[in-house]
Amino acid sequence: MTSAMLRRLSPIIGSLVLLAANAQPAAATTIGAVINASNDEFTNNEITIAHSPTHPLNVVTGWNDWNRNEGCGVSRSLDGGQTWSPNSFIPGITPWDNDGNTYPGNGIYDFAGDPAVTFAPDGTAYFACYGYKYGNAAAPKGGVALFVSKSTDGGLTWGSPTKLATFTHPGLGKGVNKGSNGQFPDHDAITADTWVGSPYYGSIYVAQAQFHGINKAPITLFASHDGVHWAAPVTVSSGSQYANQDAIPFVGPDGSVYVSFDSVQGPNRVAQVRVAKSTDGGASFGPSYRVANMIDPVNRDLVNSDYRVGSYPAPGIDAAGRITIAWNDRRSGASNMWFTRGRGSDLSTWTDPVQLKPSDGEEFFPWVHAAPYGRVDIVYYDRTRDPNDVLNYITYSRLDPTGAGLDVTANSYGGWSPAFNGNLDGGQTTTACNPFIGDYIGVSSDDSHVYLGWTGNGPSVFHDEFGNPTDCDVNQDALTVSITP
């Protein structure tokens, strides 16, 4: 999430090691060089990544961008992530370009964030992003709007965004989930129905949490069946006495739409992973089901970390309707990755949680993508290699259709630090010199390709976007790597 309080936060993380799940590397697996996709002078975090089903070497990545545009940054590749177009931004949300100039068709919002990207089956790319407006004396509640923009040239250029909804709130990040009647949406995520034979083939879905100042903040979903017209939002969540958050939509081979999210349930406020299902193209949802309890979830209190970290579920589904959901919690001591598996045909039945990569180091920020034939690709930050449990690495783990772990290992990429201290005293931050590493990273895959995206360290920069000196290194970049599984 990005808010006025967060737009001036951030350090970050760089890590250039892809660690294995368990044993020896799969013989046929190849891992490319780590590439700096954003190559920007300022902060880029909350990396989202997707690739085209029609041209699988066409990859798009996006990020929160602390450049002069103050928006959602984006870049595209046509060679499987080996080279990237110059970093740009989604137009029509904020007033400025990256030189600080206004431009024709610009927007009215002060900054933008929470990027999310996907591809439709025809190769059209869709990018979701919030616009945020500061409150002031004339408009004390400010405002937030949810936008979706699309690109028909593989992510090089983007059209004027469609505004799906507008929300008011009493100051960014203040009060909206503490008794106010303001509205504050958060953590949008986007997906497309790419399953041939689905009755909703080509549909686009965006899910989010919608805080409104009272308990039971709902998870909502927006649906478009033509990429142009969007239906009014529908409520996804059910049965929560308290907060719901971190919604991620995904689509099964029969066109069913699922949304996973975390929720706090019951008088004892038990944190749970939950999932709900729609069989009518997102027009309505049945009851949500408990997938697993989160035992001692992380709630901004990860050890040895100045930056914010939480626990949330990340889902994937394959052509057989098998669902895998991964998350991090501290039931074993450190924050480790856990996963469970079920089927879309019976959301009431899930396997017991399995520890993905047991360790005494902290693991967090999972993202999951299931390849059609059943391989499940998972990426996350990982401190296992640091005996002091401070330095962050990137781990890529994969599961076969039955759940057995397969290993993929890469050594540190020689052109980058092998790990990065995301804390304020040793890490890179925003121009406010406050630690913030974003809230998620990304993976996109099919049977033959895996693309990872995360935030890492770029060349040192000790000034803000206006040239004012800073007391900390403000540069973070969007890093990517291509894997042949």
C-alpha positions in Angstrom: 0.0 0.0 0.0 1.1 3.6 -0.6 -0.3 6.5 1.3 0.7 10.1 1.9 2.6 8.9 4.9 4.2 6.1 2.9 5.1 7.9 -0.2 8.1 9.4 1.6 9.2 6.1 3.1 11.4 3.3 2.0 14.7 1.6 2.0 15.0 -1.6 0.6 16.1 -4.7 0.0 18.3 -6.0 -2.7 19.2 -9.4 -3.0 20.5 -11.2 -5.8 20.5 -14.7 -4.9 17.9 -17.2 -5.9 17.9 -19.9 -3.3 16.5 -23.4 -3.6 13.7 -25.1 -1.9 15.4 -28.3 -0.8 18.0 -30.4 -2.6 19.9 -30.2 -5.9 19.2 -28.0 -8.9 17.0 -29.5 -11.6 19.3 -30.4 -14.4 17.4 -28.6 -17.2 16.9 -25.4 -15.2 18.7 -22.3 -16.4 18.7 -18.9 -14.6 19.6 -15.7 -16.4 21.4 -12.7 -15.2 19.7 -10.3 -12.8 18.6 -7.3 -14.8 17.8 -3.7 -13.6 14.4 -3.1 -15.3 13.7 0.4 -13.9 17.3 1.7 -13.9 16.0 4.8 -12.2 17.7 7.3 -9.9 15.1 7.1 -7.2 13.0 4.6 -5.3 11.1 1.8 -7.0 9.2 -0.8 -5.0 6.1 -3.0 -4.8 7.1 -4.8 -8.0 4.4 -6.4 -10.2 5.3 -8.5 -13.2 3.3 -10.3 -16.0 4.0 -11.8 -19.4 1.9 -12.1 -22.5 0.2 -15.5 -23.4 0.5 -14.7 -27.1 4.2 -13.6 -27.0 5.8 -15.2 -23.9 9.0 -13.1 -24.2 6.9 -10.0 -23.9 7.1 -9.1 -20.2 5.8 -6.0 -18.3 6.9 -4.9 -14.9 5.6 -2.0 -12.7 6.4 -0.4 -9.5 5.7 2.5 -7.1 7.8 5.3 -8.6 9.3 8.1 -6.5 10.5 10.0 -9.6 9.1 13.4 -10.4 5.9 11.8 -11.8 5.1 10.4 -8.3 3.1 7.7 -10.0 3.1 4.0 -11.0 6.2 3.3 -13.0 6.3 0.7 -15.9 8.6 -0.9 -18.4 8.3 -3.6 -21.0 10.6 -6.2 -22.5 10.3 -8.1 -25.8 13.2 -10.5 -25.2 12.2 -12.3 -22.0 13.5 -9.7 -19.6 17.0 -9.4 -21.1 16.5 -5.7 -22.0 13.8 -3.3 -21.0 12.3 -0.1 -22.5 13.2 3.2 -20.7 11.2 3.4 -17.5 7.9 5.3 -18.0 4.7 5.8 -16.0 0.9 5.2 -16.3 -0.4 8.5 -17.7 -3.5 10.4 -16.7 -3.2 10.0 -12.9 -0.7 12.6 -11.6 -0.1 16.0 -13.2 3.6 15.6 -14.1 6.0 13.6 -16.2 9.3 12.4 -14.9 10.9 15.8 -15.7 8.4 17.5 -13.4 6.5 19.1 -16.3 2.8 18.9 -16.9 1.6 17.2 -20.1 -1.5 17.0 -22.2 -4.1 14.7 -20.6 -2.5 14.7 -17.3 -4.3 13.8 -14.0 -5.3 15.6 -10.9 -4.0 13.2 -8.2 -0.9 14.1 -6.0 0.6 10.6 -6.3 -0.2 7.1 -7.3 0.7 3.6 -6.1 -0.2 -0.1 -5.5 0.7 -1.2 -9.0 -0.7 -4.4 -10.5 -0.4 -5.8 -14.0 -1.8 -8.7 -16.1 -2.3 -9.8 -19.7 -5.5 -10.7 -21.4 -5.4 -13.8 -23.7 -5.2 -11.5 -26.8 -2.0 -9.9 -25.6 -3.5 -6.7 -24.3 -1.9 -5.6 -21.0 -3.9 -4.1 -18.1 -2.5 -2.1 -15.3 -4.3 -1.2 -12.1 -3.1 1.7 -9.9 -4.6 4.0 -7.2 -4.5 7.8 -7.4 -4.2 9.6 -4.1 -5.2 13.2 -3.4 -4.1 15.1 -0.3 -6.7 16.5 2.0 -6.7 20.3 2.5 -8.8 23.1 4.0 -11.1 23.1 0.9 -11.4 19.4 0.7 -10.4 17.9 4.1 -11.2 14.4 3.2 -8.9 14.2 0.1 -9.7 11.2 -2.1 -8.5 8.0 -3.6 -9.5 6.6 -7.1 -8.9 3.2 -8.5 -7.7 3.2 -12.2 -7.1 0.6 -14.8 -5.1 1.5 -18.0 -4.5 -0.8 -20.9 -1.8 -1.2 -23.6 -2.1 -2.8 -27.0 1.6 -2.7 -27.9 2.9 -5.0 -25.2 3.3 -2.4 -22.5 5.3 0.3 -24.3 2.5 2.9 -24.4 -0.6 3.1 -22.2 -4.0 4.7 -22.8 -5.8 7.1 -20.5 -6.9 5.1 -17.5 -10.5 4.2 -16.7 -11.6 5.3 -13.3 -13.4 2.3 -11.6 -14.3 4.1 -8.4 -13.6 7.1 -6.2 -13.4 7.1 -2.5 -13.1 9.9 0.1 -11.2 9.7 3.4 -10.2 12.0 6.2 -6.5 12.3 5.4 -4.4 9.6 3.9 -3.6 6.8 6.3 -5.3 8.4 9.2 -8.5 7.3 10.9 -10.1 5.4 8.1 -9.9 2.1 9.9 -10.1 3.6 13.3 -13.7 4.7 13.6 -14.0 7.2 10.8 -16.7 7.1 8.1 -14.1 7.7 5.4 -13.3 5.3 2.6 -9.8 4.0 2.0 -9.2 1.2 -0.5 -6.0 -0.7 -0.4 -3.9 -3.5 -2.0 -5.6 -3.9 -5.4 -4.6 -6.9 -7.4 -5.6 -7.8 -11.0 -5.9 -10.9 -13.1 -7.4 -12.1 -16.4 -9.3 -15.2 -17.5 -6.9 -16.8 -20.1 -8.5 -20.3 -20.1 -9.7 -21.4 -23.5 -13.3 -22.8 -23.1 -14.1 -20.6 -20.1 -17.5 -18.8 -20.6 -15.8 -15.6 -19.4 -12.6 -15.9 -21.5 -10.9 -12.6 -21.7 -12.5 -11.1 -18.6 -10.5 -8.8 -16.3 -10.9 -8.8 -12.5 -9.6 -6.4 -9.9 -9.9 -7.1 -6.2 -9.2 -4.8 -3.2 -9.9 -4.2 0.5 -12.2 -1.3 1.2 -11.7 0.1 4.7 -14.5 2.3 5.9 -13.9 3.1 9.5 -15.8 0.1 11.1 -15.1 -3.6 11.5 -15.8 -6.0 8.7 -14.0 -4.0 6.1 -15.1 -5.8 3.0 -13.1 -7.3 0.1 -14.6 -6.1 -3.1 -14.2 -7.1 -6.8 -14.6 -5.2 -10.1 -15.2 -7.2 -13.3 -15.0 -6.3 -17.0 -15.9 -8.8 -19.7 -14.7 -6.6 -22.6 -11.8 -4.7 -21.1 -13.8 -1.4 -21.5 -16.9 -1.5 -19.4 -16.7 -2.3 -15.7 -19.5 -3.6 -13.5 -20.2 -2.1 -10.1 -18.1 -3.7 -7.3 -19.4 -6.7 -5.5 -18.6 -7.9 -2.0 -16.4 -11.0 -1.8 -15.8 -11.5 1.9 -18.2 -12.9 4.4 -18.3 -13.9 8.1 -15.6 -11.5 9.4 -16.1 -9.7 12.6 -12.9 -7.7 12.0 -10.6 -6.7 9.2 -10.1 -8.3 5.8 -7.1 -7.4 3.7 -4.7 -8.5 0.9 -7.2 -9.7 -1.7 -5.8 -11.5 -4.7 -8.1 -12.7 -7.5 -7.4 -15.8 -9.7 -9.3 -17.7 -12.3 -9.9 -21.4 -12.7 -10.1 -23.3 -16.0 -13.9 -23.4 -15.9 -14.1 -19.6 -15.6 -14.8 -19.6 -11.8 -13.3 -16.5 -10.1 -11.6 -17.0 -6.8 -10.3 -14.4 -4.3 -8.0 -15.2 -1.5 -7.5 -12.9 1.4 -6.5 -12.7 5.1 -9.1 -12.1 7.7 -9.5 -11.8 11.5 -12.3 -14.0 12.8 -14.2 -14.5 16.0 -14.0 -13.1 19.5 -10.4 -14.2 19.9 -9.5 -12.4 16.6 -7.9 -15.4 14.9 -6.0 -14.6 11.8 -7.0 -16.8 8.9 -6.4 -17.4 5.2 -9.7 -17.5 3.4 -11.0 -17.9 -0.1 -14.3 -17.2 -1.9 -15.6 -18.3 -5.3 -17.8 -16.8 -8.0 -19.4 -19.0 -10.8 -21.0 -16.1 -12.7 -18.1 -14.1 -13.8 -17.7 -12.1 -10.6 -21.3 -10.9 -10.5 -21.7 -12.6 -7.1 -19.8 -14.7 -4.6 -20.7 -17.6 -2.3 -19.5 -17.8 1.3 -15.8 -17.6 2.0 -14.1 -20.6 3.4 -11.3 -21.0 6.0 -8.2 -22.3 4.3 -5.9 -22.3 7.3 -5.2 -20.3 10.4 -2.2 -18.0 10.4 -0.4 -18.9 13.6 1.4 -15.8 15.0 1.3 -13.8 11.8 3.8 -11.0 11.3 2.2 -7.6 11.9 4.8 -4.9 11.3 7.0 -6.5 13.9 9.5 -8.7 12.1 12.7 -9.1 14.1 15.7 -7.1 13.0 13.6 -4.9 10.7 12.9 -1.2 10.7 10.7 -1.6 7.7 7.1 -2.8 7.6 6.4 -6.5 7.0 3.1 -8.4 7.3 1.6 -11.9 6.6 -0.6 -12.5 3.6 -1.7 -15.4 1.4 -0.7 -15.7 -2.3 -2.6 -18.1 -4.6 -2.2 -20.1 -7.8 -4.4 -22.5 -9.8 -3.5 -25.0 -12.6 -5.4 -26.5 -15.5 -6.7 -29.3 -13.2 -8.3 -26.9 -10.8 -5.7 -27.6 -8.1 -5.2 -24.5 -5.9 -2.0 -23.8 -4.0 -1.9 -21.0 -1.4 1.3 -19.9 0.3 1.8 -17.4 3.2 4.3 -16.6 6.0 3.7 -16.9 9.7 5.7 -17.7 12.9 4.2 -21.0 14.1 7.7 -22.5 13.9 9.6 -19.6 15.4 10.9 -17.4 12.6 8.6 -16.1 9.9 8.6 -19.0 7.4 6.7 -19.9 4.3 3.8 -22.4 4.5 1.5 -23.7 1.9 -1.6 -25.7 1.6 -3.4 -27.3 -1.4 -7.0 -27.9 -2.3 -9.4 -27.9 -5.3 -11.7 -25.4 -6.7 -14.5 -27.9 -6.7 -14.4 -28.1 -2.8 -13.2 -25.1 -1.0 -14.0 -26.6 2.4 -11.2 -29.2 2.2 -7.5 -28.3 2.4 -4.3 -30.2 3.2 -2.6 -29.5 6.5 -0.2 -26.6 6.1 3.3 -27.7 5.0 6.5 -25.7 5.7 8.0 -24.8 2.3 11.6 -24.1 3.4 12.2 -24.7 7.1 14.8 -22.3 8.5 15.7 -20.1 11.5 15.8 -17.1 9.2 13.0 -14.8 8.3 11.0 -15.4 5.1 8.3 -13.1 3.8 6.5 -11.4 0.9 5.4 -14.5 -1.1 4.0 -14.4 -4.6 2.7 -17.5 -6.4 2.0 -18.5 -10.0 0.9 -21.9 -11.2 1.9 -23.1 -14.6 -0.9 -24.8 -16.5 0.4 -28.3 -16.3 0.8 -28.0 -12.5 4.2 -26.7 -11.6 3.8 -24.0 -8.9 6.4 -21.2 -8.8 6.9 -19.2 -5.5 9.2 -16.3 -4.9 9.9 -14.6 -1.5 12.4 -12.6 0.5 14.6 -14.9 2.6 17.3 -14.3 5.3 18.4 -17.9 5.6 21.9 -17.4 4.3 22.7 -14.6 6.8 23.6 -16.0 10.3 22.6 -12.7 11.8 19.1 -12.8 10.2 19.4 -9.3 8.8 20.4 -9.5 5.1 17.6 -10.3 2.6 18.0 -12.6 -0.3 15.6 -13.8 -3.0 14.4 -17.4 -3.0 12.6 -19.1 -5.8 11.0 -22.4 -4.8 8.8 -24.6 -6.9 6.4 -27.5 -6.3 5.3 -30.2 -8.6 1.6 -31.1 -9.0 1.7 -33.5 -6.0 3.4 -31.0 -3.7 6.9 -32.4 -3.7 9.6 -29.8 -3.6 12.0 -29.2 -6.5 15.1 -27.2 -6.3 16.5 -24.3 -8.3 19.6 -22.6 -7.1 21.7 -19.7 -8.4 24.8 -18.1 -7.1 25.0 -14.4 -6.4 25.0 -12.3 -9.6 28.5 -10.9 -9.9 27.4 -7.4 -10.7 25.3 -6.8 -7.6 25.6 -7.2 -3.9 24.7 -10.7 -2.9 22.4 -9.4 -0.2 21.0 -6.1 1.1 20.3 -4.8 4.5 16.8 -3.2 4.3 17.1 -1.5 7.6 17.6 2.3 7.8 21.2 2.1 9.1 22.3 0.0 6.2 19.8 0.1 3.5 18.4 2.4 0.8 15.3 4.5 1.6 13.0 7.1 0.2 13.9 10.8 0.4 12.5 11.0 3.9 15.1 8.5 5.0 12.4 6.3 6.5 12.4 2.6 5.9 9.8 1.1 3.6 10.3 -1.8 1.2 6.9 -2.0 -0.3 4.4 -4.8 0.5 4.9 -7.3 -2.2 7.1 -8.7 -5.0 6.1 -10.8 -8.1 6.3 -13.9 -10.3 4.8 -14.7 -13.6 5.1 -18.1 -15.3 3.9 -20.7 -17.8 5.1 -24.2 -18.7 8.3 -22.9 -20.2 9.1 -19.5 -18.6 9.4 -18.1 -15.1 9.9 -14.3 -14.5 10.7 -12.9 -11.1 10.5 -9.3 -10.1 11.6 -7.6 -6.8 13.1 -4.5 -5.4 16.9 -4.3 -4.9 19.7 -1.8 -4.6 20.7 0.5 -7.5 23.7 2.8 -7.7 23.9 5.1 -4.7 22.0 8.4 -4.8 22.1 11.0 -2.0 19.7 13.6 -3.2 15.9 13.8 -3.8 14.2 14.3 -7.2 14.6 18.1 -6.8 18.3 17.9 -6.3 18.1 18.5 -2.5 20.8 16.5 -0.6 19.6 13.7 1.7 21.3 11.9 4.6 20.6 8.5 3.2 20.9 6.6 -0.1 17.5 7.0 -1.8 17.9 4.6 -4.8 15.9 1.4 -5.1 15.4 -0.4 -8.5 13.1 -3.0 -10.0 15.2 -6.1 -10.5 14.1 -9.0 -12.7 15.4 -12.4 -13.7 14.3 -15.0 -16.3 14.3 -18.7 -15.4 13.8 -21.6 -17.8 12.3 -24.3 -15.5 
